[in-house]
Amino acid sequence: MIPLVLVGSAGRMGRAIEQALAGVDDLALKARVERRDRWPAGASDWREDAEGVLAAGDVAVDFSGPEACAALARLCAGRGAALVTGTTGLDAAGEEALRAAAAKVAVLRAANFSLGLAALRRALAAALAALPEGWDVEIVERHHRMKADSPSGTALALAADAAARGGEVRCGRGRGRTGPRPPGEIGVHAIRGGTWVGDHTVLLAGDGEWLELRHVVQDRQAFAGAALAAARFVARARPGLYTLEDVTGTSRP
């Protein structure tokens, strides 16, 4: 039985993961960690931080915030606990905290725990390899009104995939009056509203034709299953920094 410490347990993903745990027998919820102001009524068994409960052999599953994620990475490294994190929006110090932790324990990070999104990234790489230079790339992402970071970590990952063959990423909610589109620009547009779970579209536009690649998540349970698979993976993995492709045994072309 692999013990899990769920950090960000009151959030949308935290609740989805706990729901998914009810259907498995090889993972056990050891503790829920969340800021006290987000505790549900009567949740006296919750924790404000992981320090009092995290131990060697545990797996911390994190969907919290950038500052909490960085602190958790340092704690995991010190305690010998593996880490799975889907937190996005980390600054340079947060990124360094994950890299430092990965030198001591298994750390898996993903901007999006979706098998469909992994397939989209492979499809994008294949499409870019098949198309000539000069095609324009635009990325549009939609999320619910409460999402804190903009653009999403997934959109930035897609933009980085597109930029691998050249181009400059430009983020914004809309172009406004900026004149003709600069050659090689990769536009990223973030839309916020309602209860959209996650919707990412990559538009590839050439002269007289265009191609659209789109991935839509309707239910967070699509993420939860892959997050639990990631927890199983890091529980047995050597120290290092891993991605969801390491869990699925696939890679982008």
C-alpha positions in Angstrom: 0.0 0.0 0.0 1.4 3.4 -1.1 0.6 6.2 1.4 -0.4 9.5 -0.2 -0.3 13.0 1.3 -2.7 15.1 -0.8 -1.6 18.8 -0.8 -4.3 21.2 -2.1 -6.9 18.7 -1.0 -9.8 21.2 -1.0 -9.3 22.3 -4.5 -10.9 21.0 -7.6 -8.2 18.5 -8.5 -7.7 17.5 -4.8 -11.4 16.5 -4.6 -11.2 14.7 -7.9 -8.2 12.7 -6.8 -9.7 11.7 -3.5 -12.8 10.6 -5.3 -10.6 8.4 -7.6 -8.8 6.9 -4.6 -12.1 5.3 -3.5 -11.8 2.9 -6.4 -8.3 1.6 -5.9 -6.7 -0.8 -3.4 -3.0 -0.1 -3.7 -3.0 3.6 -2.7 -4.1 5.0 0.6 -4.9 8.6 1.6 -2.6 9.3 4.6 -3.4 12.9 5.1 -5.1 15.9 3.5 -3.2 19.2 3.5 -4.8 22.6 2.9 -4.8 26.1 4.2 -7.0 26.3 7.3 -9.3 28.9 5.7 -10.2 26.4 3.0 -11.0 23.5 5.3 -14.6 22.2 4.9 -16.9 22.5 7.9 -16.0 19.8 10.5 -12.7 18.8 8.8 -10.7 18.5 12.0 -8.5 15.7 10.6 -7.0 18.0 7.9 -3.5 19.6 8.2 -2.3 23.1 7.5 1.0 21.8 6.2 2.7 18.5 5.4 5.6 18.9 7.8 3.9 17.0 10.6 2.9 14.0 8.6 5.2 13.5 5.6 7.7 10.6 5.9 10.1 8.4 3.9 8.1 6.2 1.6 5.2 8.5 1.2 4.2 10.1 -2.1 3.1 13.8 -1.9 0.5 14.6 -4.6 0.4 18.4 -5.0 -2.2 20.6 -6.7 -1.7 23.7 -4.5 0.1 26.9 -5.5 3.6 28.0 -6.5 4.9 28.9 -3.0 3.4 25.9 -1.4 4.8 23.6 -4.1 8.3 25.0 -3.7 8.2 24.5 0.1 6.8 21.0 -0.4 9.6 20.0 -2.8 12.2 21.0 -0.2 10.3 19.0 2.5 10.1 15.9 0.3 13.8 16.0 -0.4 14.5 16.3 3.3 12.1 13.5 4.3 12.8 11.1 1.4 9.3 11.3 0.1 8.5 11.2 -3.7 6.5 14.1 -5.2 3.9 14.3 -8.0 2.9 17.9 -8.8 0.6 19.5 -11.2 1.1 23.0 -9.8 1.9 25.6 -12.5 3.0 29.2 -12.5 6.3 28.6 -10.6 8.9 31.3 -10.6 12.7 30.6 -11.1 13.1 29.8 -7.4 10.3 27.3 -7.5 11.7 25.7 -10.6 15.0 25.4 -8.9 13.4 23.8 -5.8 11.9 21.1 -8.0 15.3 20.4 -9.7 17.1 20.3 -6.4 14.5 17.9 -4.9 14.8 15.6 -8.0 18.5 15.1 -7.1 17.4 13.3 -3.9 13.9 11.9 -4.6 11.6 11.0 -7.6 9.8 14.1 -8.7 7.1 14.0 -11.5 5.7 17.3 -12.8 3.1 17.8 -15.4 1.2 20.9 -16.5 -1.7 18.6 -17.5 -2.4 15.1 -16.3 -4.3 14.0 -19.4 -3.5 11.1 -21.7 -5.4 12.9 -24.5 -3.2 16.0 -24.0 -0.1 13.8 -24.3 -1.5 12.6 -27.6 -2.1 16.2 -28.8 1.5 17.1 -28.1 2.7 14.1 -30.1 0.3 15.1 -32.9 1.6 18.7 -32.8 5.2 17.5 -33.1 4.3 15.3 -36.1 2.3 18.1 -37.8 5.1 20.6 -37.4 7.6 18.1 -38.8 5.4 17.5 -41.9 4.7 21.2 -42.6 7.1 23.7 -44.3 8.6 26.7 -42.6 6.4 29.8 -42.5 3.2 28.3 -41.1 1.7 30.5 -38.3 1.1 28.9 -34.9 -1.6 30.3 -32.6 -2.7 28.7 -29.2 -6.0 29.4 -27.6 -6.9 28.1 -24.1 -10.1 28.3 -22.0 -10.4 27.7 -18.3 -12.9 28.4 -15.5 -13.1 31.9 -14.0 -11.2 31.0 -10.8 -8.0 29.8 -12.4 -5.2 31.9 -11.1 -2.4 31.6 -13.7 -2.7 32.9 -17.3 -1.8 31.5 -19.7 -2.2 27.9 -18.4 0.9 25.8 -17.9 -0.4 23.5 -20.6 -0.7 26.3 -23.2 2.9 27.3 -22.4 4.1 23.7 -22.8 2.4 23.6 -26.2 4.0 26.9 -27.1 7.4 25.5 -26.1 6.8 22.5 -28.3 6.0 24.7 -31.2 9.0 27.0 -30.5 11.4 24.1 -30.6 11.7 24.5 -34.3 12.0 28.2 -34.1 9.8 31.1 -33.2 9.0 33.6 -30.4 6.2 33.0 -27.9 3.9 36.0 -27.3 1.3 35.7 -24.6 -1.8 37.9 -24.2 -5.6 37.9 -23.9 -5.9 39.5 -27.4 -3.8 41.2 -29.9 -5.4 44.6 -30.1 -4.2 46.9 -32.8 -0.7 45.7 -33.3 -0.3 45.7 -37.1 0.6 42.7 -39.3 1.6 39.5 -37.6 5.4 39.2 -37.2 6.9 36.2 -38.9 7.7 33.3 -36.5 5.5 34.6 -33.7 3.7 32.0 -31.6 0.5 33.6 -30.2 -0.9 32.3 -26.9 -4.4 33.6 -25.9 -6.0 32.9 -22.5 -9.8 33.0 -22.0 -11.4 32.8 -18.5 -15.0 32.3 -17.7 -17.7 30.0 -16.4 -16.8 26.5 -15.4 -14.6 25.4 -18.4 -12.4 22.6 -17.1 -9.8 22.8 -19.8 -9.8 23.5 -23.5 -6.6 23.9 -25.6 -6.5 24.5 -29.4 -3.5 24.8 -31.6 -4.1 26.5 -34.9 -1.6 26.0 -37.7 -2.2 28.4 -40.6 -0.6 28.4 -44.0 -1.4 30.2 -47.3 -4.9 29.1 -48.3 -5.3 26.3 -45.7 -5.2 25.7 -42.0 -5.1 22.9 -39.5 -6.7 22.7 -36.0 -5.6 20.4 -33.2 -7.9 20.6 -30.1 -8.2 18.8 -26.8 -11.2 19.3 -24.4 -11.5 18.0 -20.9 -15.1 17.7 -19.6 -14.4 16.1 -16.2 -11.4 16.3 -13.8 -11.6 12.6 -13.4 -9.7 12.5 -16.7 -6.8 14.0 -14.8 -7.2 12.1 -11.6 -6.5 8.6 -13.0 -3.2 9.7 -14.6 -2.2 11.5 -11.3 -2.7 8.2 -9.4 -0.7 6.4 -12.1 2.1 9.0 -11.6 2.0 8.3 -7.8 2.5 4.6 -8.4 5.4 5.4 -10.8 7.4 7.7 -8.5 6.9 5.4 -5.5 9.2 2.9 -7.2 11.4 5.3 -9.3 14.9 6.4 -8.6 15.6 10.0 -7.9 15.1 12.2 -10.9 12.8 14.6 -12.6 10.1 12.8 -14.6 7.2 13.6 -16.9 3.9 12.0 -17.7 5.5 10.4 -20.8 7.7 8.4 -18.5 4.6 6.9 -16.9 2.9 6.1 -20.1 6.1 4.9 -21.8 5.5 7.2 -24.8 7.5 10.1 -26.1 6.8 12.9 -28.6 8.4 12.4 -32.0 
